[in-house]
Amino acid sequence: MSEYHNPVLLGECIEALITNKSGIYADATFGGGGHSRGILGALDSRGRLLAFDRDADAMANTIDDSRFCLIRNNFRFIHNFVLLKGYTEGIDGIMADLGVSSHQFDTAERGFSFRYDAPLDMRMNTGAAVTAADLVNSCEEAEIERLLRIYGEVAQSRKMASLICKARRNSSIDTTTRLNKVIEPCLPKFAAHKELARVYQALRIEVNQEMRSLEKFLEGAAESLKPGGRLVIITYHSLEDRMVKNFIKAGNIDGEMRKDIYGRADTPLTAVNRKPIVPCEEEIAGNTRARSAKLRIAEKTGGSGR
Protein backbone atom coordinates (compact mmCIF):
# COMPACT_ATOMS: atom_id res chain seq x y z
CA MET A 1 0.00 0.00 0.00
CA SER A 2 2.89 2.36 0.62
CA GLU A 3 3.64 2.23 -3.12
CA TYR A 4 0.26 3.84 -3.83
CA HIS A 5 0.19 6.45 -1.07
CA ASN A 6 1.62 6.76 2.41
CA PRO A 7 -1.17 7.85 4.77
CA VAL A 8 -0.14 11.16 6.31
CA LEU A 9 -0.63 11.84 10.05
CA LEU A 10 -2.35 8.48 10.37
CA GLY A 11 -2.19 8.13 14.15
CA GLU A 12 -3.23 11.72 14.73
CA CYS A 13 -6.20 11.35 12.34
CA ILE A 14 -7.49 8.17 13.98
CA GLU A 15 -7.14 9.61 17.48
CA ALA A 16 -9.05 12.75 16.48
CA LEU A 17 -11.73 11.01 14.43
CA ILE A 18 -12.85 7.97 16.41
CA THR A 19 -15.10 8.92 19.32
CA ASN A 20 -17.28 5.81 19.13
CA LYS A 21 -15.79 2.44 18.20
CA SER A 22 -19.23 1.24 17.12
CA GLY A 23 -19.93 4.35 15.08
CA ILE A 24 -20.41 5.17 11.42
CA TYR A 25 -17.59 6.98 9.64
CA ALA A 26 -16.57 8.20 6.19
CA ASP A 27 -13.19 8.44 4.48
CA ALA A 28 -13.90 11.04 1.81
CA THR A 29 -10.59 10.51 -0.04
CA PHE A 30 -9.92 6.77 -0.13
CA GLY A 31 -6.89 6.70 -2.48
CA GLY A 32 -4.64 3.83 -1.43
CA GLY A 33 -6.82 3.00 1.53
CA GLY A 34 -4.24 3.69 4.23
CA HIS A 35 -6.47 5.90 6.34
CA SER A 36 -9.46 3.63 5.77
CA ARG A 37 -7.54 0.63 7.06
CA GLY A 38 -6.52 2.62 10.10
CA ILE A 39 -10.13 3.62 10.77
CA LEU A 40 -11.40 0.05 10.40
CA GLY A 41 -8.68 -1.12 12.76
CA ALA A 42 -10.00 1.26 15.41
CA LEU A 43 -13.64 0.18 15.03
CA ASP A 44 -15.34 -2.83 16.58
CA SER A 45 -17.54 -5.31 14.74
CA ARG A 46 -20.52 -2.94 14.79
CA GLY A 47 -18.64 0.00 13.27
CA ARG A 48 -19.15 0.99 9.65
CA LEU A 49 -17.05 2.93 7.11
CA LEU A 50 -18.06 4.58 3.84
CA ALA A 51 -15.22 5.63 1.53
CA PHE A 52 -15.21 7.83 -1.58
CA ASP A 53 -12.88 8.25 -4.55
CA ARG A 54 -13.47 9.35 -8.13
CA ASP A 55 -10.24 7.82 -9.47
CA ALA A 56 -10.76 4.43 -11.12
CA ASP A 57 -7.26 3.34 -10.05
CA ALA A 58 -8.27 3.66 -6.40
CA MET A 59 -10.98 1.04 -6.84
CA ALA A 60 -8.28 -1.64 -7.08
CA ASN A 61 -7.38 -0.90 -3.44
CA THR A 62 -10.81 -1.79 -2.07
CA ILE A 63 -10.91 -3.51 1.32
CA ASP A 64 -12.52 -6.92 1.82
CA ASP A 65 -14.42 -6.16 5.00
CA SER A 66 -18.16 -6.42 5.62
CA ARG A 67 -18.01 -3.14 7.54
CA PHE A 68 -16.65 -1.28 4.52
CA CYS A 69 -18.29 0.27 1.43
CA LEU A 70 -16.28 2.01 -1.32
CA ILE A 71 -18.19 4.47 -3.52
CA ARG A 72 -16.74 5.70 -6.80
CA ASN A 73 -17.88 9.29 -6.78
CA ASN A 74 -16.81 12.83 -5.95
CA PHE A 75 -16.76 13.59 -2.22
CA ARG A 76 -18.82 16.69 -2.90
CA PHE A 77 -21.86 14.37 -2.92
CA ILE A 78 -21.15 12.89 0.52
CA HIS A 79 -24.45 13.98 2.06
CA ASN A 80 -26.45 12.39 -0.77
CA PHE A 81 -24.80 9.04 -0.13
CA VAL A 82 -25.06 9.29 3.65
CA LEU A 83 -28.82 9.65 3.19
CA LEU A 84 -28.91 6.97 0.48
CA LYS A 85 -27.26 4.50 2.83
CA GLY A 86 -29.96 5.20 5.41
CA TYR A 87 -27.91 7.19 7.93
CA THR A 88 -30.56 9.88 8.23
CA GLU A 89 -29.63 10.75 11.83
CA GLY A 90 -26.07 11.53 10.79
CA ILE A 91 -22.71 9.82 11.13
CA ASP A 92 -20.01 9.97 13.79
CA GLY A 93 -17.04 11.24 11.82
CA ILE A 94 -15.66 12.23 8.43
CA MET A 95 -12.04 12.53 7.37
CA ALA A 96 -10.45 13.82 4.18
CA ASP A 97 -6.85 13.94 3.00
CA LEU A 98 -6.88 16.60 0.29
CA GLY A 99 -3.48 15.74 -1.16
CA VAL A 100 -2.89 14.19 -4.56
CA SER A 101 -1.85 10.57 -4.06
CA SER A 102 1.72 9.45 -4.64
CA HIS A 103 0.33 7.02 -7.21
CA GLN A 104 -1.15 9.84 -9.26
CA PHE A 105 2.08 11.85 -9.14
CA ASP A 106 4.25 8.84 -9.96
CA THR A 107 2.13 7.40 -12.80
CA ALA A 108 3.69 9.30 -15.69
CA GLU A 109 0.82 8.95 -18.15
CA ARG A 110 -1.58 10.69 -15.76
CA GLY A 111 0.27 13.96 -16.41
CA PHE A 112 0.22 15.24 -12.82
CA SER A 113 3.97 15.74 -12.58
CA PHE A 114 6.35 17.97 -14.51
CA ARG A 115 9.07 15.36 -13.93
CA TYR A 116 7.89 13.10 -16.76
CA ASP A 117 7.31 13.48 -20.48
CA ALA A 118 3.61 12.66 -20.60
CA PRO A 119 0.25 13.78 -21.97
CA LEU A 120 -0.95 16.94 -20.25
CA ASP A 121 -3.92 15.28 -18.55
CA MET A 122 -4.26 15.71 -14.74
CA ARG A 123 -7.80 14.30 -14.48
CA MET A 124 -8.51 12.54 -11.17
CA ASN A 125 -11.58 11.04 -12.81
CA THR A 126 -10.18 9.73 -16.08
CA GLY A 127 -13.69 9.73 -17.53
CA ALA A 128 -14.02 13.50 -17.16
CA ALA A 129 -14.18 15.53 -20.35
CA VAL A 130 -11.65 18.32 -19.75
CA THR A 131 -7.89 17.78 -19.49
CA ALA A 132 -5.11 20.22 -18.65
CA ALA A 133 -4.23 20.27 -22.37
CA ASP A 134 -7.76 21.43 -23.14
CA LEU A 135 -7.35 24.32 -20.71
CA VAL A 136 -4.01 25.62 -21.97
CA ASN A 137 -5.09 25.30 -25.61
CA SER A 138 -8.58 26.78 -25.40
CA CYS A 139 -8.85 29.22 -22.48
CA GLU A 140 -8.55 32.95 -23.11
CA GLU A 141 -5.24 34.48 -22.06
CA ALA A 142 -6.89 36.41 -19.22
CA GLU A 143 -8.42 33.20 -17.86
CA ILE A 144 -5.10 31.35 -17.95
CA GLU A 145 -3.49 34.27 -16.12
CA ARG A 146 -6.24 34.19 -13.50
CA LEU A 147 -5.87 30.45 -12.91
CA LEU A 148 -2.11 30.69 -12.53
CA ARG A 149 -2.34 33.69 -10.23
CA ILE A 150 -5.18 32.53 -7.98
CA TYR A 151 -4.71 28.76 -7.87
CA GLY A 152 -0.94 28.65 -8.18
CA GLU A 153 0.14 32.04 -6.85
CA VAL A 154 2.54 32.10 -9.81
CA ALA A 155 4.84 35.13 -9.75
CA GLN A 156 4.86 35.87 -13.49
CA SER A 157 1.35 34.68 -14.27
CA ARG A 158 0.69 37.37 -16.89
CA LYS A 159 3.89 36.75 -18.84
CA MET A 160 3.42 32.99 -18.57
CA ALA A 161 -0.12 33.17 -19.93
CA SER A 162 1.13 35.28 -22.83
CA LEU A 163 3.85 32.74 -23.66
CA ILE A 164 1.35 29.89 -23.59
CA CYS A 165 -1.06 31.66 -25.94
CA LYS A 166 1.68 32.62 -28.38
CA ALA A 167 3.12 29.10 -28.44
CA ARG A 168 -0.22 27.37 -29.04
CA ARG A 169 -0.76 29.41 -32.23
CA ASN A 170 2.06 27.42 -33.82
CA SER A 171 1.17 24.01 -32.39
CA SER A 172 -0.96 22.78 -29.52
CA ILE A 173 0.55 22.24 -26.08
CA ASP A 174 -0.30 18.60 -25.43
CA THR A 175 2.52 17.29 -23.26
CA THR A 176 4.20 18.19 -19.99
CA THR A 177 7.55 18.56 -21.75
CA ARG A 178 6.20 21.10 -24.23
CA LEU A 179 4.47 23.11 -21.50
CA ASN A 180 7.67 23.15 -19.44
CA LYS A 181 9.62 24.41 -22.44
CA VAL A 182 7.09 27.10 -23.31
CA ILE A 183 7.09 28.64 -19.83
CA GLU A 184 10.82 28.14 -19.22
CA PRO A 185 11.65 31.88 -19.62
CA CYS A 186 9.46 32.58 -16.56
CA LEU A 187 11.08 30.02 -14.30
CA PRO A 188 13.61 31.16 -11.68
CA LYS A 189 17.09 29.82 -12.42
CA PHE A 190 17.70 28.13 -9.08
CA ALA A 191 14.15 27.12 -8.10
CA ALA A 192 12.48 26.16 -11.37
CA HIS A 193 10.90 23.05 -9.86
CA LYS A 194 9.06 25.09 -7.22
CA GLU A 195 7.49 27.38 -9.80
CA LEU A 196 6.62 24.44 -12.03
CA ALA A 197 4.89 22.81 -9.07
CA ARG A 198 2.76 25.96 -8.67
CA VAL A 199 1.82 25.93 -12.35
CA TYR A 200 0.83 22.28 -12.27
CA GLN A 201 -1.10 22.82 -9.05
CA ALA A 202 -3.11 25.61 -10.66
CA LEU A 203 -4.00 23.55 -13.73
CA ARG A 204 -4.83 20.47 -11.64
CA ILE A 205 -7.15 22.46 -9.38
CA GLU A 206 -9.08 23.82 -12.36
CA VAL A 207 -9.22 20.54 -14.27
CA ASN A 208 -10.69 18.75 -11.26
CA GLN A 209 -12.76 21.68 -9.98
CA GLU A 210 -11.11 21.09 -6.61
CA MET A 211 -12.09 24.32 -4.89
CA ARG A 212 -15.74 24.01 -5.92
CA SER A 213 -15.81 20.37 -4.85
CA LEU A 214 -14.20 21.21 -1.52
CA GLU A 215 -16.80 23.88 -0.78
CA LYS A 216 -19.64 21.45 -1.53
CA PHE A 217 -17.92 18.74 0.50
CA LEU A 218 -17.59 20.98 3.55
CA GLU A 219 -21.26 21.89 3.36
CA GLY A 220 -22.24 18.25 2.89
CA ALA A 221 -19.98 17.08 5.71
CA ALA A 222 -21.53 19.58 8.13
CA GLU A 223 -24.99 18.31 7.19
CA SER A 224 -23.93 14.66 7.42
CA LEU A 225 -22.43 14.70 10.92
CA LYS A 226 -24.53 14.07 13.99
CA PRO A 227 -24.07 16.48 16.93
CA GLY A 228 -20.68 15.75 18.49
CA GLY A 229 -19.41 14.14 15.28
CA ARG A 230 -15.89 14.97 14.14
CA LEU A 231 -14.57 16.42 10.87
CA VAL A 232 -10.86 15.72 10.34
CA ILE A 233 -9.16 17.29 7.29
CA ILE A 234 -5.58 17.32 6.03
CA THR A 235 -4.71 20.23 3.72
CA TYR A 236 -1.55 20.85 1.70
CA HIS A 237 -1.67 24.36 0.26
CA SER A 238 -2.83 27.74 1.46
CA LEU A 239 -5.94 27.98 -0.73
CA GLU A 240 -7.63 24.85 0.55
CA ASP A 241 -6.39 25.37 4.11
CA ARG A 242 -7.89 28.86 4.17
CA MET A 243 -11.22 27.48 2.94
CA VAL A 244 -11.28 24.78 5.60
CA LYS A 245 -10.23 27.18 8.36
CA ASN A 246 -12.89 29.71 7.32
CA PHE A 247 -15.62 27.08 7.13
CA ILE A 248 -14.83 25.75 10.59
CA LYS A 249 -14.79 29.29 11.97
CA ALA A 250 -17.80 30.77 10.21
CA GLY A 251 -19.69 28.04 8.36
CA ASN A 252 -18.72 29.38 4.93
CA ILE A 253 -15.54 29.52 2.86
CA ASP A 254 -15.38 33.32 2.98
CA GLY A 255 -14.98 33.32 6.76
CA GLU A 256 -17.78 35.88 7.12
CA MET A 257 -19.53 35.37 10.47
CA ARG A 258 -23.31 35.29 10.04
CA LYS A 259 -25.92 35.36 12.77
CA ASP A 260 -29.49 34.14 13.04
CA ILE A 261 -32.44 36.36 13.98
CA TYR A 262 -31.53 35.98 17.66
CA GLY A 263 -27.99 37.22 17.11
CA ARG A 264 -26.41 33.80 17.51
CA ALA A 265 -23.53 32.77 15.27
CA ASP A 266 -24.80 30.41 12.58
CA THR A 267 -21.85 28.01 12.56
CA PRO A 268 -22.34 24.24 12.32
CA LEU A 269 -18.83 23.37 13.54
CA THR A 270 -16.49 24.24 16.38
CA ALA A 271 -12.71 23.98 16.10
CA VAL A 272 -11.14 21.32 18.32
CA ASN A 273 -7.53 22.40 17.73
CA ARG A 274 -6.71 26.12 17.59
CA LYS A 275 -3.53 25.51 15.60
CA PRO A 276 -3.21 22.84 12.89
CA ILE A 277 -1.30 19.67 13.69
CA VAL A 278 1.72 19.11 11.44
CA PRO A 279 3.86 16.01 10.82
CA CYS A 280 6.90 15.41 12.97
CA GLU A 281 10.40 15.53 11.48
CA GLU A 282 10.60 11.74 11.46
CA GLU A 283 7.46 11.40 9.34
CA ILE A 284 8.63 14.08 6.90
CA ALA A 285 11.98 12.32 6.56
CA GLY A 286 10.18 9.12 5.59
CA ASN A 287 7.62 10.82 3.36
CA THR A 288 8.67 14.20 1.96
CA ARG A 289 5.19 14.83 0.54
CA ALA A 290 3.95 15.18 4.12
CA ARG A 291 6.02 18.30 4.73
CA SER A 292 3.25 20.79 3.89
CA ALA A 293 0.41 18.85 5.55
CA LYS A 294 -1.83 20.55 8.12
CA LEU A 295 -4.44 18.67 10.13
CA ARG A 296 -7.55 20.55 11.28
CA ILE A 297 -10.20 19.04 13.54
CA ALA A 298 -13.75 20.29 14.11
CA GLU A 299 -16.78 19.03 15.97
CA LYS A 300 -20.44 19.33 14.97
CA THR A 301 -22.44 21.56 17.27
CA GLY A 302 -26.00 20.83 18.26
CA GLY A 303 -28.92 21.60 16.00
CA SER A 304 -29.54 21.00 12.31
CA GLY A 305 -26.06 21.97 11.12
CA ARG A 306 -26.81 24.71 8.62
Secondary structure, DSSP 4 states (H G I P E B T S, - for coil): -TTT-PPTTHHHHHHHH-S-TT-EEEES--TTSHHHHHHHHHS-TT-EEEEE---GGGGGG----TTEEEE-S-GGGHHHHHHHTT-TT-EEEEEEE-SPPHHHHH-GGG---TTS--BS---SSTT-S--HHHHHHHS-HHHHHHHHHHHH--TTHHHHHHHHHHHHHHS---BHHHHHHHTGGGS-TT-HHHHHHHHHHHHHHHHTTHHHHHHHHHHHHHHHEEEEEEEEEEE-SHHHHHHHHHHHHHSSTT----B-TTS-B--SEEES-SS-B---HHHHHH-GGGTT-EEEEEEE-SSS--
